[in-house]
């Protein structure tokens, strides 16, 4: 969620709510439409508490998904770096191929999959370089003890990488079902209408505007926070970016250059097959 748009939406919603309150206040009796203010406040407390509790649980659920996607992206990037190291213990011919394909895998995540996750079109699409890595591994027959150990380690790291990838893309589809959004918006609407009955011609306009504007702003900001957590992949403030994988690609490039390892990379800068 862009901060500017969030601010505009909050101010706009508060302005509409304040205008509605001041319009109703023009014909409202002194002391509000409620004869018993304490009873009305108690009912409002029940509405607000129910909304807050439900919203709190949903925000916790959305934040858990957000954190899972962030942790998955970091774990995936770390595993790719570890697999590059493991690949150096394979036979020379396989070593170069696996290293190049791992680099292409990382580039496709940064430039391909991330754009799809932001657009919400990732779905169940597999990474093509993950398939090529598997096909390359099928053609390797480890002989030396070092190669056999690297082979076993590679399989474990592949499982870790695939699980981390699933965690990463899990948050791209959103975890909050539509019925929950309907319920939240319905309760927010009920609170808005209920607040209008607190219109009091005996109070000043500024006081009434502050009463309605503050409640509306808090409710809207909480809903915007929920939207942000439910759609974590974006370019705005706080959005998840492929920082970990970009860092891994830089480190791998520097490490290969420092050790004099020469490998052919079968893709362009964005991970597309060359």
C-alpha positions in Angstrom: 0.0 0.0 0.0 1.5 3.3 -1.1 1.8 5.8 1.8 0.4 8.7 -0.3 -2.7 6.7 -1.4 -3.1 5.5 2.2 -3.1 9.0 3.5 -5.5 10.2 0.7 -7.9 7.4 1.4 -7.8 8.0 5.2 -8.3 11.8 4.9 -11.0 11.3 2.3 -13.0 8.8 4.4 -12.6 11.0 7.5 -13.8 14.0 5.5 -16.9 12.2 4.2 -17.7 11.0 7.7 -17.3 14.4 9.3 -19.5 16.0 6.6 -22.2 13.4 7.3 -22.0 14.0 11.0 -22.2 17.8 10.6 -25.2 17.4 8.2 -27.0 15.2 10.7 -26.1 17.6 13.6 -28.1 20.4 12.0 -31.4 18.7 12.9 -30.2 16.7 15.9 -31.7 17.4 19.3 -29.5 18.6 22.2 -27.8 15.6 23.9 -27.9 13.5 20.7 -30.6 11.2 19.5 -30.1 8.9 22.5 -32.2 9.6 25.6 -29.8 7.5 27.7 -26.2 8.3 26.8 -24.7 5.8 29.1 -26.6 2.9 27.6 -25.8 4.1 24.1 -22.1 4.2 25.0 -22.3 0.7 26.4 -23.8 -0.6 23.2 -21.1 1.3 21.2 -18.4 -0.3 23.4 -19.8 -3.8 22.5 -19.7 -2.9 18.8 -16.2 -1.5 19.0 -14.9 -4.4 21.1 -16.3 -7.0 18.7 -14.8 -5.2 15.7 -11.4 -4.8 17.4 -11.1 -8.4 18.5 -12.1 -9.8 15.1 -9.7 -7.3 13.4 -6.9 -8.2 15.7 -7.1 -11.9 15.0 -7.2 -11.3 11.3 -4.2 -8.9 11.4 -2.3 -11.6 13.3 -3.2 -14.1 10.6 -2.2 -11.8 7.8 1.1 -10.8 9.6 1.9 -14.5 10.0 1.6 -15.0 6.3 3.6 -11.9 5.6 6.4 -13.0 7.9 6.3 -16.5 6.3 6.8 -15.0 2.8 9.6 -12.9 4.0 11.4 -15.7 5.8 10.8 -18.0 2.8 12.5 -15.6 0.5 15.5 -15.3 2.8 15.8 -19.0 3.3 15.5 -19.7 -0.5 18.3 -17.2 -1.2 20.5 -18.7 1.4 19.9 -22.2 0.1 20.8 -21.1 -3.4 24.1 -19.8 -2.1 24.8 -23.0 -0.3 24.0 -25.1 -3.3 26.5 -23.1 -5.3 29.1 -24.2 -2.8 27.9 -27.8 -2.9 28.0 -27.8 -6.7 31.8 -27.3 -6.6 32.3 -30.8 -5.3 30.6 -32.5 -8.3 32.6 -33.6 -11.3 34.0 -30.7 -13.3 31.5 -31.0 -16.2 28.4 -31.1 -13.9 29.9 -28.4 -11.6 29.8 -25.7 -14.3 26.4 -26.6 -15.5 24.8 -26.7 -12.0 26.5 -23.4 -11.0 25.2 -21.6 -14.1 21.7 -23.0 -13.7 21.6 -21.9 -10.0 22.5 -18.4 -11.1 19.8 -18.4 -13.7 17.4 -19.7 -11.0 18.2 -16.7 -8.9 17.8 -14.2 -11.7 14.5 -15.7 -12.7 13.2 -15.3 -9.1 14.3 -11.6 -9.0 13.1 -10.5 -12.5 10.4 -13.0 -13.4 8.7 -14.5 -10.4 8.7 -11.4 -8.3 6.8 -9.4 -11.0 4.3 -12.2 -11.2 3.8 -12.2 -7.5 3.2 -8.4 -7.5 0.6 -8.9 -10.2 -1.0 -11.9 -8.5 -0.4 -14.1 -11.4 2.2 -16.5 -10.0 -0.2 -19.2 -9.1 1.2 -22.8 -9.2 3.7 -22.1 -11.9 7.0 -23.9 -11.5 10.4 -22.4 -11.9 11.8 -23.7 -15.2 15.4 -23.6 -13.9 14.3 -25.8 -11.0 13.4 -28.4 -13.6 16.7 -28.1 -15.4 18.6 -28.5 -12.2 16.8 -31.7 -11.6 17.4 -33.0 -15.1 21.1 -32.2 -14.8 21.3 -34.0 -11.5 19.8 -37.1 -13.0 22.7 -37.4 -15.4 25.3 -37.3 -12.6 26.8 -40.5 -11.2 28.8 -39.8 -8.1 31.9 -41.9 -7.7 34.3 -40.5 -5.2 33.3 -40.2 -1.6 33.3 -36.4 -1.8 31.0 -36.5 -4.8 28.6 -38.9 -3.0 28.5 -36.7 0.0 27.8 -33.6 -2.1 25.1 -35.5 -4.0 23.3 -36.4 -0.7 23.7 -32.8 0.5 22.4 -31.4 -2.7 19.2 -33.4 -2.4 18.6 -32.1 1.1 19.3 -28.5 0.0 16.9 -28.9 -2.9 14.1 -29.9 -0.6 14.9 -26.9 1.6 14.9 -24.6 -1.4 11.6 -25.9 -2.7 9.9 -25.5 0.7 11.3 -22.0 1.1 9.9 -21.1 -2.4 6.5 -22.4 -1.4 6.6 -20.3 1.7 7.6 -17.3 -0.4 4.8 -17.5 -2.9 2.2 -18.4 -0.3 1.5 -14.8 0.6 1.1 -13.7 -3.0 -2.4 -15.0 -3.3 -3.7 -13.5 0.0 -4.8 -15.4 3.0 -8.0 -13.5 4.0 -11.1 -15.0 2.4 -13.8 -12.8 1.0 -16.4 -13.5 3.7 -14.1 -12.0 6.3 -13.8 -8.8 4.2 -17.5 -8.6 3.9 -18.0 -9.0 7.7 -15.3 -6.4 8.5 -16.8 -3.8 6.1 -20.3 -4.5 7.4 -19.3 -4.0 11.0 -17.4 -0.8 10.0 -20.6 0.4 8.3 -22.7 -0.3 11.4 -20.2 1.6 13.6 -20.4 4.6 11.1 -24.2 4.7 11.2 -24.3 4.3 15.0 -21.9 7.2 15.4 -24.3 9.4 13.5 -26.8 9.0 16.3 -24.4 10.7 18.6 -24.9 14.0 16.6 -25.6 16.7 19.2 -26.7 20.2 18.2 -25.7 21.4 21.7 -22.0 20.6 21.1 -19.7 22.6 18.9 -19.1 21.6 15.3 -15.3 21.1 16.0 -16.1 18.7 18.8 -18.5 16.7 16.7 -16.1 16.6 13.7 -13.3 15.4 16.0 -15.6 12.7 17.4 -16.5 11.3 14.0 -13.2 11.9 12.3 -11.0 10.2 14.9 -13.1 7.0 14.9 -13.3 6.9 11.1 -9.6 7.5 10.7 -8.7 4.6 13.2 -11.0 2.2 11.5 -9.8 3.0 8.0 -6.1 2.9 8.9 -6.6 -0.6 10.5 -8.3 -1.8 7.3 -5.5 -0.4 5.2 -3.0 -2.1 7.4 -4.9 -5.4 6.7 -4.8 -4.8 3.0 -1.0 -4.2 3.2 -0.3 -7.4 5.1 -2.6 -9.4 2.8 -0.7 -8.2 -0.3 2.9 -8.0 0.8 4.5 -8.0 -2.7 4.6 -4.4 -3.9 7.1 -1.6 -4.5 5.7 0.7 -1.8 7.0 1.2 1.7 7.3 -2.1 3.6 6.6 -4.2 0.5 8.6 -7.4 0.2 11.4 -7.1 -2.4 13.9 -9.7 -3.7 16.7 -8.1 -1.7 18.0 -11.5 -0.3 18.2 -13.1 -3.7 19.9 -10.1 -5.2 22.4 -10.1 -2.4 23.0 -13.9 -3.0 23.7 -13.3 -6.7 26.2 -10.6 -5.9 28.0 -12.7 -3.4 28.1 -15.7 -5.7 29.5 -13.6 -8.5 32.2 -12.2 -6.3 33.0 -15.6 -4.9 33.4 -17.2 -8.3 35.6 -14.4 -9.4 37.8 -14.5 -6.3 38.3 -18.3 -6.6 38.9 -18.2 -10.4 35.9 -20.4 -11.1 34.8 -20.0 -14.7 31.2 -21.1 -15.5 28.9 -20.6 -18.5 25.6 -19.0 -17.6 22.8 -20.3 -19.9 20.5 -17.3 -19.5 20.4 -13.5 -19.9 20.4 -11.0 -17.1 16.8 -11.6 -16.3 16.9 -15.3 -16.1 15.5 -16.0 -19.6 17.1 -19.0 -21.4 19.9 -17.7 -23.7 
